[in-house]
Every structure is written in C-alpha cells, then in structure tokens.
Amino acid sequence: MIEIDCFLEEYMKNRRQNDILRLLRDAGEMTVKEICGTLFYSPATVRRDLTELEQKGMLKRTFGGAVLTETYAEQLPLALRAATHIPEKKRICAKAARLVREGETIFLDASSTTYFMAPYLKGKDVTVITNNPLLCVVLSEMKVKNFCTGGEMLTESVALVGSDAEAFVRGIRAHKCFFSARGVRDDEAFDSSKPERDIKIAMLERSERGYFLCDSSKIGQSYPYCIPCSDKIERIDEK
C-alpha cells in the first residue's frame, strides 16, 4: 500500500520554510541570527530558504534578515499547507472515508486536507472527481477510478479552476462532496481564492451531500470569499 507519508519527503524543505514563515508572521521581521536561534537551522540554510521565499513573493529580504510581504498569507502554497496539521488531517480523512459507500461518485476539491484521503480510498469501488492533478496521480497508482476536471492551473495551490473546470463539474451528479477551506466563522467557510471558491460551490451544488473537512486551526479564520454552509453540509473535525 502506498502511504501518504512517502509523498511527504518532497515537502521537507517546505516544512522548514513554513516554520520560517510562521515565525515571521508572528514577529513581523527577524534577522537570520534570530531565525537560526529559534529553529536551530544553519545560517546558510536559512539564507537559501529566505532567497527562495523572496523569489516566490512571500517575503522581502532586509539587511541581515527578512520581513513578510503583505500578500503572503492570502495564497499559501499547497506544499506548505500540506505540511501542517498532518495528524489532524489524517484523522479527519479517515473519518470522511468511512462515509464513502461502494459504487459512489464523489467530489474531492484541491485542498491540502482532501489530499490525505487517498490512502483510505484504496480498495473501494468508487469514482473520484477532483480538480487536483496531484491527487489524480496518487489515486491512479492506488487503482482508484478518477477523473480530473481540467481547466486553468493555479501554480501555488496546484488547483484546476475556471470555466472549463466548472463546466466539467456541472456535467456530473455526485453522491458526496468532500472539501476544505482556509477558515470558518459563524457557520460559514471562507477561502482566499475566488476561482477555488467558485469550483467548490459548483461541486457542492452537484452533490447530494457535502462534508467540510475542518481542523481546529481553521476555526475563527475569515477570508474574502464565502462558501455558504447549507443544511446539507456536515462538518467533520479531528475529534
């Protein structure tokens, strides 16, 4: 069985960079020396990471350190999101997979959480529709029947979106939709990307039931684009 852990090796650098970004988010600005003293990475490693993160537009180098850019938090790359709250995401996905019945067609969005559902679907007679091309590869290796929506690729989030992706989704009738979002407040889910929000809404509209995979880090967080949570949407957490 191909476990999701084997895919996490490629995220090790991103996990380190995520640590740096979180420090900067809390402190605003830090020197290389301060980052090394907190995270116990070498100065050379930290400098390389800061240079790469600056090239991605997530921070700005300063004399001897770095400061976050204003737009960093709005579009955190999939690799960085996938490397956070892993135990919680696995517990949530194990619970979610138990709701999938043989012969069903399900939607999985391109969130970092739904990516962790793949191992729990192996051996099930299901059809998965997703806008996450990486998830399609993993599911195919596990012999799980799947279709990719096509559409425009969002590089940072590795999500397929746009009119073509939404048209594909609207041509499907699914039993269930499993999705996540960047935050939840007052029984509404929120995303930082309008194109990703729009395809999630399309998936929910074409499903009999929706399931919001929500770890505790999302509670109380709000972003510009709302995903209304109707009575047919149930929240699944790690508890």
Sequence and secondary structure as in RCSB ss.txt:
>XXXX:A:sequence
MIEIDCFLEEYMKNRRQNDILRLLRDAGEMTVKEICGTLFYSPATVRRDLTELEQKGMLKRTFGGAVLTETYAEQ
LPLALRAATHIPEKKRICAKAARLVREGETIFLDASSTTYFMAPYLKGKDVTVITNNPLLCVVLSEMKVKNFCTG
GEMLTESVALVGSDAEAFVRGIRAHKCFFSARGVRDDEAFDSSKPERDIKIAMLERSERGYFLCDSSKIGQSYPY
CIPCSDKIERIDEK
>XXXX:A:secstr
   GGGGSGGGHHHHHHHHHHHHHHHHSEEEHHHHHHHH   HHHHHHHHHHHHHTTSEEEETTEEEE TTGGGG
  HHHHHTSSHHHHHHHHHHHHTT  TT EEEE S TTGGGGHHHHTT   EEEES HHHHHHHHHTT EEEE  
 EEETTTTEEESHHHHHHHHT  EEEEEE  SEEETTEEEES HHHHHHHHHHHHTEEEEEEE  GGGBT   SE
EEE  TTEEEE   
